[in-house]
Amino acid sequence: MGERGFVADLAARSFGRVPEGPELMNPRTPGFEEKKRIRQAYFRLCLD
């Protein structure tokens, strides 16, 4: 595993570390929705 990226959504004034797969396996973990939101922002803003 290497360095993980960050994503910044300037319009929404939010940023975060892009989560990896294992972090999104259990929806009952603390911060799950926030991690999911950051991942969605990464796909929306950084990938074509």
mmCIF file of the N, C-alpha and C atoms, coordinates in Angstrom:
data_MODEL
# 
_entry.id   MODEL 
# 
loop_
_atom_site.group_PDB 
_atom_site.id 
_atom_site.type_symbol 
_atom_site.label_atom_id 
_atom_site.label_alt_id 
_atom_site.label_comp_id 
_atom_site.label_asym_id 
_atom_site.label_entity_id 
_atom_site.label_seq_id 
_atom_site.pdbx_PDB_ins_code 
_atom_site.Cartn_x 
_atom_site.Cartn_y 
_atom_site.Cartn_z 
_atom_site.occupancy 
_atom_site.B_iso_or_equiv 
_atom_site.pdbx_formal_charge 
_atom_site.auth_seq_id 
_atom_site.auth_comp_id 
_atom_site.auth_asym_id 
_atom_site.auth_atom_id 
_atom_site.pdbx_PDB_model_num 
ATOM 1   N N  . MET A 1 1  ? 0.832   -1.177 0.000   1.00 0.00 ? 1  MET A N  1 
ATOM 2   C CA . MET A 1 1  ? 0.000   0.000  0.000   1.00 0.00 ? 1  MET A CA 1 
ATOM 3   C C  . MET A 1 1  ? 0.878   1.242  0.000   1.00 0.00 ? 1  MET A C  1 
ATOM 4   N N  . GLY A 1 2  ? 0.518   2.167  -0.830  1.00 0.00 ? 2  GLY A N  1 
ATOM 5   C CA . GLY A 1 2  ? 1.268   3.410  -0.900  1.00 0.00 ? 2  GLY A CA 1 
ATOM 6   C C  . GLY A 1 2  ? 0.499   4.560  -0.287  1.00 0.00 ? 2  GLY A C  1 
ATOM 7   N N  . GLU A 1 3  ? 0.954   5.725  -0.626  1.00 0.00 ? 3  GLU A N  1 
ATOM 8   C CA . GLU A 1 3  ? 0.290   6.934  -0.151  1.00 0.00 ? 3  GLU A CA 1 
ATOM 9   C C  . GLU A 1 3  ? -1.124  7.013  -0.718  1.00 0.00 ? 3  GLU A C  1 
ATOM 10  N N  . ARG A 1 4  ? -2.022  7.505  0.094   1.00 0.00 ? 4  ARG A N  1 
ATOM 11  C CA . ARG A 1 4  ? -3.386  7.699  -0.384  1.00 0.00 ? 4  ARG A CA 1 
ATOM 12  C C  . ARG A 1 4  ? -3.594  9.167  -0.695  1.00 0.00 ? 4  ARG A C  1 
ATOM 13  N N  . GLY A 1 5  ? -4.437  9.412  -1.672  1.00 0.00 ? 5  GLY A N  1 
ATOM 14  C CA . GLY A 1 5  ? -4.677  10.773 -2.104  1.00 0.00 ? 5  GLY A CA 1 
ATOM 15  C C  . GLY A 1 5  ? -5.716  11.502 -1.275  1.00 0.00 ? 5  GLY A C  1 
ATOM 16  N N  . PHE A 1 6  ? -5.762  12.779 -1.512  1.00 0.00 ? 6  PHE A N  1 
ATOM 17  C CA . PHE A 1 6  ? -6.777  13.629 -0.917  1.00 0.00 ? 6  PHE A CA 1 
ATOM 18  C C  . PHE A 1 6  ? -7.612  14.204 -2.046  1.00 0.00 ? 6  PHE A C  1 
ATOM 19  N N  . VAL A 1 7  ? -8.842  14.519 -1.729  1.00 0.00 ? 7  VAL A N  1 
ATOM 20  C CA . VAL A 1 7  ? -9.710  15.175 -2.695  1.00 0.00 ? 7  VAL A CA 1 
ATOM 21  C C  . VAL A 1 7  ? -10.249 16.438 -2.032  1.00 0.00 ? 7  VAL A C  1 
ATOM 22  N N  . ALA A 1 8  ? -10.312 17.508 -2.810  1.00 0.00 ? 8  ALA A N  1 
ATOM 23  C CA . ALA A 1 8  ? -10.863 18.771 -2.320  1.00 0.00 ? 8  ALA A CA 1 
ATOM 24  C C  . ALA A 1 8  ? -11.962 19.224 -3.273  1.00 0.00 ? 8  ALA A C  1 
ATOM 25  N N  . ASP A 1 9  ? -13.123 19.479 -2.715  1.00 0.00 ? 9  ASP A N  1 
ATOM 26  C CA . ASP A 1 9  ? -14.250 20.003 -3.478  1.00 0.00 ? 9  ASP A CA 1 
ATOM 27  C C  . ASP A 1 9  ? -14.411 21.460 -3.063  1.00 0.00 ? 9  ASP A C  1 
ATOM 28  N N  . LEU A 1 10 ? -13.847 22.358 -3.848  1.00 0.00 ? 10 LEU A N  1 
ATOM 29  C CA . LEU A 1 10 ? -13.845 23.774 -3.488  1.00 0.00 ? 10 LEU A CA 1 
ATOM 30  C C  . LEU A 1 10 ? -15.249 24.360 -3.453  1.00 0.00 ? 10 LEU A C  1 
ATOM 31  N N  . ALA A 1 11 ? -16.105 23.926 -4.357  1.00 0.00 ? 11 ALA A N  1 
ATOM 32  C CA . ALA A 1 11 ? -17.472 24.445 -4.389  1.00 0.00 ? 11 ALA A CA 1 
ATOM 33  C C  . ALA A 1 11 ? -18.239 24.071 -3.123  1.00 0.00 ? 11 ALA A C  1 
ATOM 34  N N  . ALA A 1 12 ? -17.999 22.871 -2.614  1.00 0.00 ? 12 ALA A N  1 
ATOM 35  C CA . ALA A 1 12 ? -18.687 22.402 -1.405  1.00 0.00 ? 12 ALA A CA 1 
ATOM 36  C C  . ALA A 1 12 ? -17.905 22.724 -0.136  1.00 0.00 ? 12 ALA A C  1 
ATOM 37  N N  . ARG A 1 13 ? -16.702 23.287 -0.320  1.00 0.00 ? 13 ARG A N  1 
ATOM 38  C CA . ARG A 1 13 ? -15.825 23.614 0.813   1.00 0.00 ? 13 ARG A CA 1 
ATOM 39  C C  . ARG A 1 13 ? -15.572 22.393 1.697   1.00 0.00 ? 13 ARG A C  1 
ATOM 40  N N  . SER A 1 14 ? -15.179 21.307 1.053   1.00 0.00 ? 14 SER A N  1 
ATOM 41  C CA . SER A 1 14 ? -14.887 20.079 1.791   1.00 0.00 ? 14 SER A CA 1 
ATOM 42  C C  . SER A 1 14 ? -13.638 19.419 1.227   1.00 0.00 ? 14 SER A C  1 
ATOM 43  N N  . PHE A 1 15 ? -13.000 18.610 2.051   1.00 0.00 ? 15 PHE A N  1 
ATOM 44  C CA . PHE A 1 15 ? -11.840 17.855 1.616   1.00 0.00 ? 15 PHE A CA 1 
ATOM 45  C C  . PHE A 1 15 ? -11.730 16.617 2.489   1.00 0.00 ? 15 PHE A C  1 
ATOM 46  N N  . GLY A 1 16 ? -10.946 15.662 2.027   1.00 0.00 ? 16 GLY A N  1 
ATOM 47  C CA . GLY A 1 16 ? -10.739 14.464 2.823   1.00 0.00 ? 16 GLY A CA 1 
ATOM 48  C C  . GLY A 1 16 ? -9.809  13.488 2.149   1.00 0.00 ? 16 GLY A C  1 
ATOM 49  N N  . ARG A 1 17 ? -9.345  12.537 2.930   1.00 0.00 ? 17 ARG A N  1 
ATOM 50  C CA . ARG A 1 17 ? -8.486  11.467 2.433   1.00 0.00 ? 17 ARG A CA 1 
ATOM 51  C C  . ARG A 1 17 ? -9.363  10.441 1.731   1.00 0.00 ? 17 ARG A C  1 
ATOM 52  N N  . VAL A 1 18 ? -8.953  10.032 0.552   1.00 0.00 ? 18 VAL A N  1 
ATOM 53  C CA . VAL A 1 18 ? -9.729  9.068  -0.218  1.00 0.00 ? 18 VAL A CA 1 
ATOM 54  C C  . VAL A 1 18 ? -9.659  7.713  0.478   1.00 0.00 ? 18 VAL A C  1 
ATOM 55  N N  . PRO A 1 19 ? -10.814 7.158  0.881   1.00 0.00 ? 19 PRO A N  1 
ATOM 56  C CA . PRO A 1 19 ? -10.812 5.873  1.579   1.00 0.00 ? 19 PRO A CA 1 
ATOM 57  C C  . PRO A 1 19 ? -10.540 4.717  0.625   1.00 0.00 ? 19 PRO A C  1 
ATOM 58  N N  . GLU A 1 20 ? -10.027 3.632  1.181   1.00 0.00 ? 20 GLU A N  1 
ATOM 59  C CA . GLU A 1 20 ? -9.791  2.418  0.410   1.00 0.00 ? 20 GLU A CA 1 
ATOM 60  C C  . GLU A 1 20 ? -10.945 1.453  0.643   1.00 0.00 ? 20 GLU A C  1 
ATOM 61  N N  . GLY A 1 21 ? -10.991 0.397  -0.135  1.00 0.00 ? 21 GLY A N  1 
ATOM 62  C CA . GLY A 1 21 ? -12.074 -0.577 -0.082  1.00 0.00 ? 21 GLY A CA 1 
ATOM 63  C C  . GLY A 1 21 ? -12.431 -1.105 1.293   1.00 0.00 ? 21 GLY A C  1 
ATOM 64  N N  . PRO A 1 22 ? -11.452 -1.594 2.087   1.00 0.00 ? 22 PRO A N  1 
ATOM 65  C CA . PRO A 1 22 ? -11.798 -2.170 3.389   1.00 0.00 ? 22 PRO A CA 1 
ATOM 66  C C  . PRO A 1 22 ? -12.504 -1.186 4.323   1.00 0.00 ? 22 PRO A C  1 
ATOM 67  N N  . GLU A 1 23 ? -12.243 0.089  4.174   1.00 0.00 ? 23 GLU A N  1 
ATOM 68  C CA . GLU A 1 23 ? -12.881 1.094  5.026   1.00 0.00 ? 23 GLU A CA 1 
ATOM 69  C C  . GLU A 1 23 ? -14.366 1.251  4.716   1.00 0.00 ? 23 GLU A C  1 
ATOM 70  N N  . LEU A 1 24 ? -14.774 0.776  3.553   1.00 0.00 ? 24 LEU A N  1 
ATOM 71  C CA . LEU A 1 24 ? -16.163 0.937  3.136   1.00 0.00 ? 24 LEU A CA 1 
ATOM 72  C C  . LEU A 1 24 ? -16.947 -0.366 3.207   1.00 0.00 ? 24 LEU A C  1 
ATOM 73  N N  . MET A 1 25 ? -16.410 -1.365 3.886   1.00 0.00 ? 25 MET A N  1 
ATOM 74  C CA . MET A 1 25 ? -17.064 -2.671 3.962   1.00 0.00 ? 25 MET A CA 1 
ATOM 75  C C  . MET A 1 25 ? -18.212 -2.707 4.972   1.00 0.00 ? 25 MET A C  1 
ATOM 76  N N  . ASN A 1 26 ? -18.080 -1.994 6.070   1.00 0.00 ? 26 ASN A N  1 
ATOM 77  C CA . ASN A 1 26 ? -19.062 -2.070 7.144   1.00 0.00 ? 26 ASN A CA 1 
ATOM 78  C C  . ASN A 1 26 ? -19.741 -0.717 7.332   1.00 0.00 ? 26 ASN A C  1 
ATOM 79  N N  . PRO A 1 27 ? -21.024 -0.607 6.968   1.00 0.00 ? 27 PRO A N  1 
ATOM 80  C CA . PRO A 1 27 ? -21.711 0.675  7.099   1.00 0.00 ? 27 PRO A CA 1 
ATOM 81  C C  . PRO A 1 27 ? -21.959 1.106  8.544   1.00 0.00 ? 27 PRO A C  1 
ATOM 82  N N  . ARG A 1 28 ? -21.684 0.238  9.504   1.00 0.00 ? 28 ARG A N  1 
ATOM 83  C CA . ARG A 1 28 ? -21.895 0.591  10.915  1.00 0.00 ? 28 ARG A CA 1 
ATOM 84  C C  . ARG A 1 28 ? -20.667 1.224  11.552  1.00 0.00 ? 28 ARG A C  1 
ATOM 85  N N  . THR A 1 29 ? -19.561 1.290  10.829  1.00 0.00 ? 29 THR A N  1 
ATOM 86  C CA . THR A 1 29 ? -18.353 1.888  11.398  1.00 0.00 ? 29 THR A CA 1 
ATOM 87  C C  . THR A 1 29 ? -18.510 3.405  11.501  1.00 0.00 ? 29 THR A C  1 
ATOM 88  N N  . PRO A 1 30 ? -17.873 4.004  12.496  1.00 0.00 ? 30 PRO A N  1 
ATOM 89  C CA . PRO A 1 30 ? -17.959 5.460  12.644  1.00 0.00 ? 30 PRO A CA 1 
ATOM 90  C C  . PRO A 1 30 ? -17.404 6.179  11.417  1.00 0.00 ? 30 PRO A C  1 
ATOM 91  N N  . GLY A 1 31 ? -18.117 7.176  10.963  1.00 0.00 ? 31 GLY A N  1 
ATOM 92  C CA . GLY A 1 31 ? -17.660 7.973  9.832   1.00 0.00 ? 31 GLY A CA 1 
ATOM 93  C C  . GLY A 1 31 ? -17.911 7.353  8.472   1.00 0.00 ? 31 GLY A C  1 
ATOM 94  N N  . PHE A 1 32 ? -18.689 6.279  8.419   1.00 0.00 ? 32 PHE A N  1 
ATOM 95  C CA . PHE A 1 32 ? -18.918 5.581  7.153   1.00 0.00 ? 32 PHE A CA 1 
ATOM 96  C C  . PHE A 1 32 ? -19.517 6.505  6.092   1.00 0.00 ? 32 PHE A C  1 
ATOM 97  N N  . GLU A 1 33 ? -20.545 7.251  6.446   1.00 0.00 ? 33 GLU A N  1 
ATOM 98  C CA . GLU A 1 33 ? -21.201 8.127  5.466   1.00 0.00 ? 33 GLU A CA 1 
ATOM 99  C C  . GLU A 1 33 ? -20.254 9.209  4.960   1.00 0.00 ? 33 GLU A C  1 
ATOM 100 N N  . GLU A 1 34 ? -19.425 9.739  5.846   1.00 0.00 ? 34 GLU A N  1 
ATOM 101 C CA . GLU A 1 34 ? -18.446 10.755 5.446   1.00 0.00 ? 34 GLU A CA 1 
ATOM 102 C C  . GLU A 1 34 ? -17.424 10.158 4.478   1.00 0.00 ? 34 GLU A C  1 
ATOM 103 N N  . LYS A 1 35 ? -16.952 8.947  4.766   1.00 0.00 ? 35 LYS A N  1 
ATOM 104 C CA . LYS A 1 35 ? -15.998 8.279  3.874   1.00 0.00 ? 35 LYS A CA 1 
ATOM 105 C C  . LYS A 1 35 ? -16.627 8.011  2.514   1.00 0.00 ? 35 LYS A C  1 
ATOM 106 N N  . LYS A 1 36 ? -17.884 7.613  2.538   1.00 0.00 ? 36 LYS A N  1 
ATOM 107 C CA . LYS A 1 36 ? -18.596 7.345  1.296   1.00 0.00 ? 36 LYS A CA 1 
ATOM 108 C C  . LYS A 1 36 ? -18.736 8.632  0.469   1.00 0.00 ? 36 LYS A C  1 
ATOM 109 N N  . ARG A 1 37 ? -19.029 9.740  1.135   1.00 0.00 ? 37 ARG A N  1 
ATOM 110 C CA . ARG A 1 37 ? -19.167 11.027 0.461   1.00 0.00 ? 37 ARG A CA 1 
ATOM 111 C C  . ARG A 1 37 ? -17.838 11.466 -0.161  1.00 0.00 ? 37 ARG A C  1 
ATOM 112 N N  . ILE A 1 38 ? -16.749 11.277 0.570   1.00 0.00 ? 38 ILE A N  1 
ATOM 113 C CA . ILE A 1 38 ? -15.421 11.644 0.059   1.00 0.00 ? 38 ILE A CA 1 
ATOM 114 C C  . ILE A 1 38 ? -15.072 10.797 -1.159  1.00 0.00 ? 38 ILE A C  1 
ATOM 115 N N  . ARG A 1 39 ? -15.365 9.526  -1.094  1.00 0.00 ? 39 ARG A N  1 
ATOM 116 C CA . ARG A 1 39 ? -15.080 8.633  -2.225  1.00 0.00 ? 39 ARG A CA 1 
ATOM 117 C C  . ARG A 1 39 ? -15.885 9.040  -3.457  1.00 0.00 ? 39 ARG A C  1 
ATOM 118 N N  . GLN A 1 40 ? -17.150 9.377  -3.256  1.00 0.00 ? 40 GLN A N  1 
ATOM 119 C CA . GLN A 1 40 ? -17.986 9.814  -4.373  1.00 0.00 ? 40 GLN A CA 1 
ATOM 120 C C  . GLN A 1 40 ? -17.458 11.113 -4.975  1.00 0.00 ? 40 GLN A C  1 
ATOM 121 N N  . ALA A 1 41 ? -16.992 12.027 -4.133  1.00 0.00 ? 41 ALA A N  1 
ATOM 122 C CA . ALA A 1 41 ? -16.412 13.280 -4.630  1.00 0.00 ? 41 ALA A CA 1 
ATOM 123 C C  . ALA A 1 41 ? -15.158 12.991 -5.446  1.00 0.00 ? 41 ALA A C  1 
ATOM 124 N N  . TYR A 1 42 ? -14.354 12.035 -4.999  1.00 0.00 ? 42 TYR A N  1 
ATOM 125 C CA . TYR A 1 42 ? -13.145 11.660 -5.742  1.00 0.00 ? 42 TYR A CA 1 
ATOM 126 C C  . TYR A 1 42 ? -13.507 11.169 -7.142  1.00 0.00 ? 42 TYR A C  1 
ATOM 127 N N  . PHE A 1 43 ? -14.485 10.277 -7.227  1.00 0.00 ? 43 PHE A N  1 
ATOM 128 C CA . PHE A 1 43 ? -14.880 9.758  -8.536  1.00 0.00 ? 43 PHE A CA 1 
ATOM 129 C C  . PHE A 1 43 ? -15.464 10.866 -9.412  1.00 0.00 ? 43 PHE A C  1 
ATOM 130 N N  . ARG A 1 44 ? -16.231 11.754 -8.827  1.00 0.00 ? 44 ARG A N  1 
ATOM 131 C CA . ARG A 1 44 ? -16.873 12.829 -9.581  1.00 0.00 ? 44 ARG A CA 1 
ATOM 132 C C  . ARG A 1 44 ? -15.861 13.869 -10.066 1.00 0.00 ? 44 ARG A C  1 
ATOM 133 N N  . LEU A 1 45 ? -14.911 14.229 -9.220  1.00 0.00 ? 45 LEU A N  1 
ATOM 134 C CA . LEU A 1 45 ? -13.998 15.328 -9.531  1.00 0.00 ? 45 LEU A CA 1 
ATOM 135 C C  . LEU A 1 45 ? -12.683 14.899 -10.180 1.00 0.00 ? 45 LEU A C  1 
ATOM 136 N N  . CYS A 1 46 ? -12.245 13.684 -9.916  1.00 0.00 ? 46 CYS A N  1 
ATOM 137 C CA . CYS A 1 46 ? -10.889 13.298 -10.334 1.00 0.00 ? 46 CYS A CA 1 
ATOM 138 C C  . CYS A 1 46 ? -10.824 12.263 -11.444 1.00 0.00 ? 46 CYS A C  1 
ATOM 139 N N  . LEU A 1 47 ? -11.913 11.583 -11.720 1.00 0.00 ? 47 LEU A N  1 
ATOM 140 C CA . LEU A 1 47 ? -11.895 10.550 -12.751 1.00 0.00 ? 47 LEU A CA 1 
ATOM 141 C C  . LEU A 1 47 ? -12.851 10.907 -13.872 1.00 0.00 ? 47 LEU A C  1 
ATOM 142 N N  . ASP A 1 48 ? -12.477 10.571 -15.067 1.00 0.00 ? 48 ASP A N  1 
ATOM 143 C CA . ASP A 1 48 ? -13.354 10.800 -16.224 1.00 0.00 ? 48 ASP A CA 1 
ATOM 144 C C  . ASP A 1 48 ? -14.113 9.542  -16.538 1.00 0.00 ? 48 ASP A C  1 
# 
